[in-house]
Amino acid sequence: MESRISAMTSLYAFIASPAHHSKSPLMHNCAFKELGVNSVYLAFDIESDKLKDTIKGFKAMGVKGANISMPHKQNIIPYLDQISTASRLCNAVNTIILKDNKYYGTITDGIGFIKSLEEKKWSINSNKITMVGAGGASTAIMVQMALDGAKEIVVYNRTIREEFIEIINKTSKETGCLITLKPLSDTSSLRQDMQDSYLFINTTGVGMEPMLNQSVVPDSSYFHHDLKVADIIYQPAVTKMLQMALDAGCEIMNGELMLLYQGAESFKIWTDLEMPINKVKKVLGIEVK
């Protein structure tokens, strides 16, 4: 029997700007329907100056939980009642849950990214990784890779933030992984680090709207054949950077699997249920193995 929205239906949400590209509603609504959970998931395009009012309104309406995406992963923290240790370390939140009329925040990006690597059979253990971006998703991914045995991580960003340096130093000390931060403007250093790396990751929004025809890497000569290349963007499926990597003969991965597995972790936090991964993969158009 087809599920129907009723007076007892719970609401979950996706908050971002822009939000219209998100596949999260498709994913979560599929899981709710498959498991017979009386809930619905909607996307909301929220500008930064409306974030505080949005969370206040969500609490007033009893919205059970939400996923948070760019540009709100850090800015949402002051409006939450409590955040997890992982979110405190990363200074970012991508999942909130309502308990006793309080919003608790955590982050599932790092776990989702590691699970996507596992599905691709890419191993970061004892390897060097180069990545671009120092935002919430980047921090979560960096911390999780360090915890999971990466030998060295080089992070490139347009700006050098003291806050991010503190996170790097703490993570390096606790995990033994060598982590360095460099300016993205140092293209010769970027080229050399990419040549020495097993994996290269773009964790910025460069490559999606409104920067569709842009890339954090100047040209395809920066890539080498054995380099694994990941972009956490999933719309478009192949960004300009990923096309460069393909042209250089690299194996690539977009953000669909990370979206799937970070979403599955959020779903479990909200419902205490395992997301039906293969069903959701079919809905998202991801190959089921």
PyMOL commands that set and color helices and strands:
alter all, ss='L'
color gray80, all
select helices_A, chain A and resi 24-35+48-61+77-79+85-90+109-120+136-147+162-175+187-196+220-222+240-247+256-271+277-284
alter helices_A, ss='H'
color red, helices_A
select strands_A, chain A and resi 10-16+39-45+65-68+82-83+95-99+102-106+128-132+152-157+178-183+199-202+228-231+251-253
alter strands_A, ss='S'
color yellow, strands_A
deselect
rebuild
show_as cartoon
